[in-house]
Amino acid sequence: MKWRISVHGAIVVMAIGVSSVAIAQPRANDGTTLTQLAAIKVAPERPAGFRQSLFTGAVSPSISALSVANIVTTREAWESGAWAWSAAKRKSFINDRADLTMLALVRATSVQQRGDKDPAGWMPNTSNSLCAYLGNWVAVKTKWGLAMDQREFSAVKTTFTQRCSKPTTTSSVASTTSSISVTTTTGKPTVVGSALALLQLVRVENEYQVGYDRALFEHWRDIDGDGCDSRDQVLKRDSISLPQVDPVNCNVIAGDWVSPYDGARWSNPSDIDIDHVVALKEAWDSGAWAWSAAQRKAYANDTSDSRTLLAVTDSVNQSKSDKDPSNWLPPLQSYTCTYLGNWVAVKVRWSLSMDSSEFGRIKNLLQSSCSSLNIAPIPNLPNISGGTTVVTNPPAAITNATVTPNTASAGTVAQISPGSYCSPEGAIGYYTLSGSTTPTTYVCSKTDASGTPYSGGRARWRRA
């Protein structure tokens, strides 16, 4: 075995002769890499507009048959988010030699094979180099706030999990999310915990307010193949009586609806709008601008979590428009906390960001009038394109986890019996309806959805 040593500035980079690539730093702790990977944004790449001259800096020298190279190439960085950087930040990226996770020593014979490929297209051919390479790839993307596309994310996660990490049985969310209890199993990931704790998982950043068009979200479609479009599915689901449905085309003709936003009662579906709790434009501004058309379609027609779409009074929905909670809250004040919980759940589930005013208003309410609010389990995102999960979910350290329900201090119950007495008031539970695979959220309340008190003044489980 031969060793080669290169002095690159003040850095000594060591390479093993039999390896196609050598990493200038031992790989990070497995848990750190997996935690960083879970928090990375998954979004399509933006390949247009790249020029090497946009990244100004010294060219890395070569020695013998080896070249010092950036782990994440400049083109990959550009396509993953650097297109939005300033010239100064791009310069900092290409000249960052103090952080050794940035560097790799690549054999000349592998340079052409690697090119600008991400790990979905190329990985080192030895186990030690492979794990260090993937660990540093994740570290660089995390440090610089770069995204991964779906193929890249899947390749990194699958390979690192299978070949580089030790299996774990339990995990927990630290500090700000300490009230979320998590156990790793083979089940689908769900989340339960205080709304304030889950709020801390949401990114706070400026909105992307260009390019929105409602037509970009193909909505009111039958995406699960049951013959009913998403509007009719919600009308059927939210009717408090057995709805009348045209058996030929699944159009809902009549039913009985109580709008959670204002408590109004309706029997004609023409008086009902199906509201995207987080409006399509708000979703676009908060991250959906980077989604594929299939992802936007899945979001626009998402009936897999009852918090995404609601049947509400049409005029109230029009007054809400695309406003976030910093500018609009339901006129029925008793529903405010439930609305905020739904808003946070949707943003967490779909990995959407909040702007500072939106985050601040929600946080203030969750710390005051809604301080006891808990959020029921958040199910997996719907599958699209033959089973490809749209976005990593849930984010951060709760990916691939199943909740251990807390029936005491958190006030959250795993399964409830609709209509039965309950305590404490404001607790959140869930119930899986017959024929459904996803839970419906229920709240322990002394009033029905219209605000009418239950007899005897006792709280009952009702749909949130």
TIMIDREN-497256 format. One record per residue (C-alpha): residue number from 1; chain; x, y, z. Coordinates in steps of 0.1 Angstrom, whole numbers, plus 2048, in hexadecimal, padded with zeros to 3 digits. Layout:
// residues N
(pt NUM, "A", (X, Y, Z))
...
//
This chain:
// residues 464
(pt 1, "A", (800, 800, 800))
(pt 2, "A", (80E, 822, 7F6))
(pt 3, "A", (807, 843, 807))
(pt 4, "A", (808, 865, 7F6))
(pt 5, "A", (809, 886, 809))
(pt 6, "A", (7FF, 8A8, 7FB))
(pt 7, "A", (803, 8C9, 80B))
(pt 8, "A", (7E6, 8DF, 801))
(pt 9, "A", (7EB, 901, 810))
(pt 10, "A", (7EF, 8FB, 835))
(pt 11, "A", (7DC, 8DA, 832))
(pt 12, "A", (7EB, 8B7, 82F))
(pt 13, "A", (7D5, 8A0, 81B))
(pt 14, "A", (7DD, 87B, 81D))
(pt 15, "A", (7D2, 861, 803))
(pt 16, "A", (7D4, 83B, 803))
(pt 17, "A", (7E1, 82F, 7E2))
(pt 18, "A", (7C8, 813, 7DC))
(pt 19, "A", (7A9, 829, 7E1))
(pt 20, "A", (798, 83E, 7C6))
(pt 21, "A", (792, 85A, 7DF))
(pt 22, "A", (79F, 863, 801))
(pt 23, "A", (78D, 879, 81A))
(pt 24, "A", (7A1, 894, 82C))
(pt 25, "A", (78F, 88E, 84D))
(pt 26, "A", (781, 86F, 85F))
(pt 27, "A", (75C, 86B, 85A))
(pt 28, "A", (745, 87B, 874))
(pt 29, "A", (731, 868, 88E))
(pt 30, "A", (717, 853, 87D))
(pt 31, "A", (6FB, 862, 891))
(pt 32, "A", (706, 885, 888))
(pt 33, "A", (705, 87D, 863))
(pt 34, "A", (6E3, 86D, 865))
(pt 35, "A", (6D5, 88B, 879))
(pt 36, "A", (6E4, 8A3, 860))
(pt 37, "A", (6D6, 88F, 843))
(pt 38, "A", (6B3, 88E, 851))
(pt 39, "A", (6B3, 8B4, 853))
(pt 40, "A", (6BF, 8BB, 830))
(pt 41, "A", (6A5, 8C9, 818))
(pt 42, "A", (69C, 8B2, 7FB))
(pt 43, "A", (694, 8C6, 7DB))
(pt 44, "A", (69A, 8C3, 7B6))
(pt 45, "A", (6BA, 8D1, 7A9))
(pt 46, "A", (6BD, 8F2, 795))
(pt 47, "A", (6D7, 8EB, 77A))
(pt 48, "A", (6D2, 90B, 765))
(pt 49, "A", (6EB, 927, 766))
(pt 50, "A", (70B, 916, 774))
(pt 51, "A", (72D, 923, 76A))
(pt 52, "A", (74D, 91A, 77B))
(pt 53, "A", (757, 93E, 77A))
(pt 54, "A", (73B, 946, 793))
(pt 55, "A", (751, 935, 7AE))
(pt 56, "A", (771, 949, 7B0))
(pt 57, "A", (78E, 939, 7C1))
(pt 58, "A", (7B0, 928, 7BD))
(pt 59, "A", (7B0, 908, 7A9))
(pt 60, "A", (7B8, 8EA, 7BF))
(pt 61, "A", (7DA, 8DC, 7B5))
(pt 62, "A", (7E0, 8B8, 7AA))
(pt 63, "A", (7FC, 8A2, 7B5))
(pt 64, "A", (808, 884, 7A1))
(pt 65, "A", (7E8, 870, 79A))
(pt 66, "A", (7D3, 882, 7B4))
(pt 67, "A", (7BE, 8A2, 7B5))
(pt 68, "A", (7B1, 8B5, 7D3))
(pt 69, "A", (78C, 8BA, 7CD))
(pt 70, "A", (76E, 8C8, 7DF))
(pt 71, "A", (757, 8AC, 7ED))
(pt 72, "A", (739, 8BF, 7DF))
(pt 73, "A", (743, 8CE, 7BE))
(pt 74, "A", (73B, 8F1, 7B4))
(pt 75, "A", (722, 8E6, 79A))
(pt 76, "A", (710, 8CF, 7B3))
(pt 77, "A", (710, 8EC, 7CC))
(pt 78, "A", (701, 903, 7B2))
(pt 79, "A", (6E5, 8EB, 7AA))
(pt 80, "A", (6DE, 8E5, 7CF))
(pt 81, "A", (6DA, 909, 7D9))
(pt 82, "A", (6F9, 91D, 7D2))
(pt 83, "A", (6E7, 92D, 7B4))
(pt 84, "A", (6D7, 943, 7CE))
(pt 85, "A", (6F7, 94D, 7E0))
(pt 86, "A", (70A, 96D, 7DD))
(pt 87, "A", (72C, 96E, 7CB))
(pt 88, "A", (73D, 971, 7ED))
(pt 89, "A", (72D, 952, 7FA))
(pt 90, "A", (736, 93E, 7DB))
(pt 91, "A", (75A, 94A, 7E0))
(pt 92, "A", (75A, 93F, 804))
(pt 93, "A", (74D, 91D, 7FA))
(pt 94, "A", (769, 916, 7E0))
(pt 95, "A", (784, 924, 7F7))
(pt 96, "A", (779, 912, 817))
(pt 97, "A", (798, 8FE, 81E))
(pt 98, "A", (797, 901, 844))
(pt 99, "A", (77B, 8E7, 846))
(pt 100, "A", (78A, 8C6, 83B))
(pt 101, "A", (768, 8B7, 835))
(pt 102, "A", (767, 8CC, 815))
(pt 103, "A", (784, 8B9, 805))
(pt 104, "A", (78C, 898, 7F5))
(pt 105, "A", (7AB, 88B, 7E4))
(pt 106, "A", (79F, 87A, 7C4))
(pt 107, "A", (7B3, 864, 7AD))
(pt 108, "A", (7B7, 871, 789))
(pt 109, "A", (7A7, 851, 77D))
(pt 110, "A", (788, 858, 791))
(pt 111, "A", (785, 87D, 789))
(pt 112, "A", (773, 878, 768))
(pt 113, "A", (75D, 85C, 777))
(pt 114, "A", (752, 873, 794))
(pt 115, "A", (74F, 894, 781))
(pt 116, "A", (733, 8A8, 791))
(pt 117, "A", (71F, 88A, 79B))
(pt 118, "A", (70F, 888, 7BD))
(pt 119, "A", (70F, 867, 7D0))
(pt 120, "A", (6F1, 85A, 7BC))
(pt 121, "A", (709, 859, 79E))
(pt 122, "A", (72B, 852, 7AE))
(pt 123, "A", (73A, 846, 7CF))
(pt 124, "A", (75D, 83B, 7DA))
(pt 125, "A", (764, 816, 7D5))
(pt 126, "A", (772, 80E, 7F7))
(pt 127, "A", (75E, 80B, 817))
(pt 128, "A", (773, 822, 82D))
(pt 129, "A", (774, 83E, 813))
(pt 130, "A", (74F, 839, 80A))
(pt 131, "A", (743, 83F, 82E))
(pt 132, "A", (75A, 85D, 833))
(pt 133, "A", (750, 86B, 811))
(pt 134, "A", (72A, 869, 818))
(pt 135, "A", (72F, 877, 83B))
(pt 136, "A", (742, 895, 82E))
(pt 137, "A", (72A, 899, 811))
(pt 138, "A", (70D, 89C, 82A))
(pt 139, "A", (722, 8B3, 841))
(pt 140, "A", (72A, 8CB, 824))
(pt 141, "A", (706, 8CD, 818))
(pt 142, "A", (6FA, 8D3, 83C))
(pt 143, "A", (714, 8EE, 842))
(pt 144, "A", (70D, 901, 823))
(pt 145, "A", (6E7, 8FC, 823))
(pt 146, "A", (6E7, 8E9, 802))
(pt 147, "A", (6CA, 8D2, 7F8))
(pt 148, "A", (6CA, 8AF, 7EA))
(pt 149, "A", (6B4, 8A2, 7CE))
(pt 150, "A", (6A0, 883, 7D5))
(pt 151, "A", (6B7, 86A, 7C4))
(pt 152, "A", (6D6, 878, 7D5))
(pt 153, "A", (6C4, 878, 7F7))
(pt 154, "A", (6B9, 854, 7F3))
(pt 155, "A", (6DB, 848, 7E8))
(pt 156, "A", (6ED, 859, 805))
(pt 157, "A", (6D4, 84E, 81F))
(pt 158, "A", (6D1, 82A, 813))
(pt 159, "A", (6F7, 825, 80F))
(pt 160, "A", (701, 836, 82F))
(pt 161, "A", (6E7, 824, 843))
(pt 162, "A", (6EF, 801, 835))
(pt 163, "A", (715, 804, 834))
(pt 164, "A", (720, 81F, 84C))
(pt 165, "A", (70A, 822, 86A))
(pt 166, "A", (702, 80C, 887))
(pt 167, "A", (6DD, 804, 88D))
(pt 168, "A", (6CC, 816, 8A9))
(pt 169, "A", (6AC, 80E, 8BC))
(pt 170, "A", (6A3, 82F, 8CC))
(pt 171, "A", (6A7, 853, 8C6))
(pt 172, "A", (69B, 874, 8D4))
(pt 173, "A", (698, 898, 8CA))
(pt 174, "A", (6AE, 8AE, 8DE))
(pt 175, "A", (6A9, 8CF, 8F0))
(pt 176, "A", (68F, 8E4, 8DE))
(pt 177, "A", (67B, 8C5, 8D4))
(pt 178, "A", (680, 8B2, 8F5))
(pt 179, "A", (65A, 8AB, 8F9))
(pt 180, "A", (65A, 896, 8DA))
(pt 181, "A", (660, 871, 8E3))
(pt 182, "A", (66D, 85B, 8C7))
(pt 183, "A", (675, 836, 8C3))
(pt 184, "A", (684, 827, 8A3))
(pt 185, "A", (671, 80A, 895))
(pt 186, "A", (669, 7FD, 872))
(pt 187, "A", (647, 80F, 872))
(pt 188, "A", (63D, 82E, 860))
(pt 189, "A", (64A, 84E, 86F))
(pt 190, "A", (631, 862, 884))
(pt 191, "A", (635, 880, 89B))
(pt 192, "A", (623, 88A, 8BA))
(pt 193, "A", (62C, 8A5, 8D3))
(pt 194, "A", (626, 8C9, 8DD))
(pt 195, "A", (61F, 8E1, 8C0))
(pt 196, "A", (63A, 8F9, 8CE))
(pt 197, "A", (654, 8DD, 8CD))
(pt 198, "A", (64B, 8D4, 8A9))
(pt 199, "A", (64C, 8F8, 89F))
(pt 200, "A", (671, 8F8, 8A6))
(pt 201, "A", (676, 8DF, 889))
(pt 202, "A", (66A, 8F9, 870))
(pt 203, "A", (684, 90D, 85C))
(pt 204, "A", (681, 933, 85F))
(pt 205, "A", (68B, 944, 83E))
(pt 206, "A", (67F, 95F, 826))
(pt 207, "A", (663, 955, 80E))
(pt 208, "A", (66A, 94E, 7EA))
(pt 209, "A", (64F, 965, 7DB))
(pt 210, "A", (654, 961, 7B5))
(pt 211, "A", (647, 94A, 79B))
(pt 212, "A", (627, 93D, 7AC))
(pt 213, "A", (60A, 932, 796))
(pt 214, "A", (5ED, 91E, 7A4))
(pt 215, "A", (5EE, 909, 784))
(pt 216, "A", (610, 8FC, 790))
(pt 217, "A", (5FC, 8E8, 7AB))
(pt 218, "A", (5E6, 8CF, 798))
(pt 219, "A", (5C9, 8CE, 7B1))
(pt 220, "A", (5A8, 8BC, 7B6))
(pt 221, "A", (5B5, 89C, 7A6))
(pt 222, "A", (5AF, 878, 7AF))
(pt 223, "A", (5D2, 86E, 7B7))
(pt 224, "A", (5CB, 84E, 7CB))
(pt 225, "A", (5B6, 83D, 7B0))
(pt 226, "A", (595, 83A, 7C4))
(pt 227, "A", (580, 84D, 7AB))
(pt 228, "A", (57C, 86C, 7C1))
(pt 229, "A", (590, 88C, 7BD))
(pt 230, "A", (59F, 89B, 7DC))
(pt 231, "A", (583, 8B5, 7DF))
(pt 232, "A", (568, 89B, 7E0))
(pt 233, "A", (57D, 885, 7F8))
(pt 234, "A", (57F, 8A2, 811))
(pt 235, "A", (55A, 8AA, 80D))
(pt 236, "A", (552, 885, 815))
(pt 237, "A", (56B, 884, 832))
(pt 238, "A", (560, 8A4, 843))
(pt 239, "A", (53A, 8A0, 840))
(pt 240, "A", (52B, 899, 863))
(pt 241, "A", (50F, 885, 853))
(pt 242, "A", (511, 86B, 837))
(pt 243, "A", (516, 87F, 818))
(pt 244, "A", (502, 87A, 7F7))
(pt 245, "A", (51A, 870, 7DC))
(pt 246, "A", (515, 86B, 7B7))
(pt 247, "A", (520, 846, 7B2))
(pt 248, "A", (52B, 84C, 78E))
(pt 249, "A", (544, 869, 792))
(pt 250, "A", (547, 86B, 7B8))
(pt 251, "A", (53A, 88F, 7B9))
(pt 252, "A", (52D, 898, 7DC))
(pt 253, "A", (509, 8A5, 7D8))
(pt 254, "A", (500, 8AC, 7FC))
(pt 255, "A", (50B, 8A8, 820))
(pt 256, "A", (50F, 8BB, 840))
(pt 257, "A", (52E, 8CF, 848))
(pt 258, "A", (539, 8E4, 865))
(pt 259, "A", (554, 8FC, 85B))
(pt 260, "A", (56F, 8FB, 875))
(pt 261, "A", (57A, 91E, 86D))
(pt 262, "A", (559, 92F, 876))
(pt 263, "A", (542, 914, 883))
(pt 264, "A", (529, 91A, 867))
(pt 265, "A", (514, 8FC, 85B))
(pt 266, "A", (50E, 8F3, 837))
(pt 267, "A", (4FC, 8D8, 823))
(pt 268, "A", (503, 8E3, 800))
(pt 269, "A", (527, 8DC, 7F4))
(pt 270, "A", (526, 8FB, 7DF))
(pt 271, "A", (529, 90F, 800))
(pt 272, "A", (549, 8FC, 809))
(pt 273, "A", (56D, 903, 7FE))
(pt 274, "A", (588, 8E9, 804))
(pt 275, "A", (5A3, 8FD, 814))
(pt 276, "A", (5C8, 8F5, 812))
(pt 277, "A", (5D1, 8FD, 836))
(pt 278, "A", (5F3, 909, 82A))
(pt 279, "A", (5E8, 919, 809))
(pt 280, "A", (5F8, 910, 7E8))
(pt 281, "A", (609, 931, 7E5))
(pt 282, "A", (615, 930, 809))
(pt 283, "A", (623, 90D, 802))
(pt 284, "A", (634, 91A, 7E3))
(pt 285, "A", (644, 937, 7F5))
(pt 286, "A", (64F, 920, 811))
(pt 287, "A", (661, 906, 7FC))
(pt 288, "A", (64A, 8F6, 7E3))
(pt 289, "A", (65A, 90C, 7C8))
(pt 290, "A", (676, 8F2, 7C8))
(pt 291, "A", (65E, 8D3, 7C5))
(pt 292, "A", (657, 8BF, 7A6))
(pt 293, "A", (635, 8C1, 796))
(pt 294, "A", (62D, 89F, 7A5))
(pt 295, "A", (635, 8AB, 7C8))
(pt 296, "A", (61F, 8CA, 7C3))
(pt 297, "A", (603, 8B4, 7B7))
(pt 298, "A", (606, 89D, 7D5))
(pt 299, "A", (605, 8BB, 7EC))
(pt 300, "A", (5E7, 8CB, 7DB))
(pt 301, "A", (5D3, 8AB, 7DE))
(pt 302, "A", (5DF, 89E, 7FF))
(pt 303, "A", (5C4, 88C, 812))
(pt 304, "A", (5DC, 875, 824))
(pt 305, "A", (5DC, 88D, 842))
(pt 306, "A", (5BB, 89D, 84C))
(pt 307, "A", (5CD, 8BD, 856))
(pt 308, "A", (5D8, 8C6, 832))
(pt 309, "A", (5B6, 8CC, 823))
(pt 310, "A", (596, 8D7, 835))
(pt 311, "A", (572, 8DD, 82A))
(pt 312, "A", (56A, 901, 835))
(pt 313, "A", (552, 91E, 82D))
(pt 314, "A", (55A, 92B, 80B))
(pt 315, "A", (559, 950, 815))
(pt 316, "A", (570, 94A, 833))
(pt 317, "A", (589, 938, 81D))
(pt 318, "A", (589, 955, 805))
(pt 319, "A", (590, 96D, 821))
(pt 320, "A", (5AD, 957, 82C))
(pt 321, "A", (5BB, 955, 808))
(pt 322, "A", (5E0, 94C, 80A))
(pt 323, "A", (5E7, 95D, 82B))
(pt 324, "A", (5FC, 94D, 846))
(pt 325, "A", (5F3, 950, 86C))
(pt 326, "A", (605, 971, 870))
(pt 327, "A", (5EA, 980, 85A))
(pt 328, "A", (5CC, 96A, 85F))
(pt 329, "A", (5BC, 953, 879))
(pt 330, "A", (59A, 942, 879))
(pt 331, "A", (57D, 958, 885))
(pt 332, "A", (572, 93C, 89C))
(pt 333, "A", (58B, 943, 8B9))
(pt 334, "A", (586, 921, 8C9))
(pt 335, "A", (595, 911, 8AA))
(pt 336, "A", (5B5, 927, 8AA))
(pt 337, "A", (5CB, 90F, 8BC))
(pt 338, "A", (5C0, 8F1, 8A7))
(pt 339, "A", (5C6, 906, 887))
(pt 340, "A", (5EA, 90F, 893))
(pt 341, "A", (5F1, 8EA, 89B))
(pt 342, "A", (5E5, 8E0, 878))
(pt 343, "A", (5FA, 8FB, 868))
(pt 344, "A", (61A, 8F0, 87B))
(pt 345, "A", (613, 8CB, 873))
(pt 346, "A", (60F, 8D2, 84D))
(pt 347, "A", (62F, 8E7, 84C))
(pt 348, "A", (643, 8CD, 860))
(pt 349, "A", (635, 8B0, 84B))
(pt 350, "A", (63D, 8C0, 829))
(pt 351, "A", (65E, 8D0, 835))
(pt 352, "A", (651, 8F3, 82D))
(pt 353, "A", (661, 912, 83D))
(pt 354, "A", (652, 930, 84F))
(pt 355, "A", (65C, 955, 84C))
(pt 356, "A", (665, 967, 86C))
(pt 357, "A", (643, 978, 871))
(pt 358, "A", (630, 958, 86C))
(pt 359, "A", (647, 945, 883))
(pt 360, "A", (646, 960, 89D))
(pt 361, "A", (620, 963, 89E))
(pt 362, "A", (61B, 93E, 8A1))
(pt 363, "A", (636, 93B, 8BC))
(pt 364, "A", (626, 957, 8D0))
(pt 365, "A", (604, 946, 8CF))
(pt 366, "A", (612, 924, 8D7))
(pt 367, "A", (623, 932, 8F5))
(pt 368, "A", (604, 944, 902))
(pt 369, "A", (5E0, 93B, 8F9))
(pt 370, "A", (5E9, 919, 8E9))
(pt 371, "A", (605, 90F, 901))
(pt 372, "A", (5F6, 8EC, 908))
(pt 373, "A", (5F0, 8E4, 8E3))
(pt 374, "A", (5FD, 8C2, 8D8))
(pt 375, "A", (600, 8B5, 8B4))
(pt 376, "A", (5F4, 892, 8AB))
(pt 377, "A", (608, 87A, 896))
(pt 378, "A", (615, 886, 875))
(pt 379, "A", (612, 86A, 85B))
(pt 380, "A", (62A, 863, 83E))
(pt 381, "A", (627, 879, 820))
(pt 382, "A", (613, 86B, 803))
(pt 383, "A", (627, 856, 7EA))
(pt 384, "A", (62B, 861, 7C6))
(pt 385, "A", (63B, 854, 7A7))
(pt 386, "A", (638, 82F, 7B0))
(pt 387, "A", (640, 833, 7D5))
(pt 388, "A", (65B, 84E, 7D7))
(pt 389, "A", (656, 862, 7F6))
(pt 390, "A", (653, 887, 7EE))
(pt 391, "A", (667, 897, 80A))
(pt 392, "A", (67B, 88A, 827))
(pt 393, "A", (662, 887, 843))
(pt 394, "A", (660, 88E, 85F))
(pt 395, "A", (67E, 8A5, 85F))
(pt 396, "A", (69C, 8A7, 876))
(pt 397, "A", (6A2, 88C, 890))
(pt 398, "A", (67F, 87D, 88D))
(pt 399, "A", (683, 86C, 86B))
(pt 400, "A", (679, 848, 86A))
(pt 401, "A", (66B, 849, 88D))
(pt 402, "A", (64B, 83E, 89E))
(pt 403, "A", (63E, 851, 8BB))
(pt 404, "A", (63B, 844, 8DE))
(pt 405, "A", (619, 854, 8E7))
(pt 406, "A", (619, 86A, 907))
(pt 407, "A", (5F8, 867, 919))
(pt 408, "A", (602, 87C, 938))
(pt 409, "A", (616, 89B, 937))
(pt 410, "A", (614, 8A2, 911))
(pt 411, "A", (5EE, 89D, 911))
(pt 412, "A", (5EF, 888, 8F2))
(pt 413, "A", (5DE, 867, 8EE))
(pt 414, "A", (5E6, 84C, 8D4))
(pt 415, "A", (5C3, 840, 8CC))
(pt 416, "A", (5A2, 84E, 8D8))
(pt 417, "A", (57D, 846, 8D5))
(pt 418, "A", (56B, 862, 8C3))
(pt 419, "A", (550, 872, 8D8))
(pt 420, "A", (55B, 864, 8F9))
(pt 421, "A", (563, 879, 917))
(pt 422, "A", (587, 884, 91A))
(pt 423, "A", (5A0, 899, 92D))
(pt 424, "A", (5B3, 8B0, 92F))
(pt 425, "A", (5A1, 8C9, 919))
(pt 426, "A", (5B7, 8D2, 8FA))
(pt 427, "A", (5C8, 8AF, 8F9))
(pt 428, "A", (5CD, 8A1, 8D6))
(pt 429, "A", (5C7, 87D, 8CB))
(pt 430, "A", (5C1, 86A, 8AC))
(pt 431, "A", (5A9, 850, 89E))
(pt 432, "A", (5AD, 83B, 87F))
(pt 433, "A", (58C, 83A, 86C))
(pt 434, "A", (580, 819, 85D))
(pt 435, "A", (58F, 814, 83B))
(pt 436, "A", (5AA, 82E, 841))
(pt 437, "A", (5CF, 829, 847))
(pt 438, "A", (5D7, 84B, 855))
(pt 439, "A", (5CB, 85A, 876))
(pt 440, "A", (5B2, 876, 879))
(pt 441, "A", (5B9, 890, 893))
(pt 442, "A", (5A2, 895, 8B1))
(pt 443, "A", (5A2, 8AF, 8CC))
(pt 444, "A", (594, 8AD, 8F0))
(pt 445, "A", (57B, 8C9, 8F1))
(pt 446, "A", (55E, 8D5, 905))
(pt 447, "A", (54D, 8E3, 8E5))
(pt 448, "A", (545, 8D4, 8C4))
(pt 449, "A", (555, 8E1, 8A4))
(pt 450, "A", (53C, 8FD, 8A2))
(pt 451, "A", (544, 909, 8C5))
(pt 452, "A", (524, 8FC, 8D5))
(pt 453, "A", (52B, 8EE, 8F9))
(pt 454, "A", (526, 8C9, 8FF))
(pt 455, "A", (50B, 8C1, 91A))
(pt 456, "A", (518, 8BE, 93D))
(pt 457, "A", (536, 8D3, 936))
(pt 458, "A", (54C, 8B5, 931))
(pt 459, "A", (566, 8B2, 915))
(pt 460, "A", (563, 898, 8F9))
(pt 461, "A", (579, 88D, 8DD))
(pt 462, "A", (56F, 89E, 8BD))
(pt 463, "A", (580, 8A2, 89B))
(pt 464, "A", (599, 8BF, 89A))
//
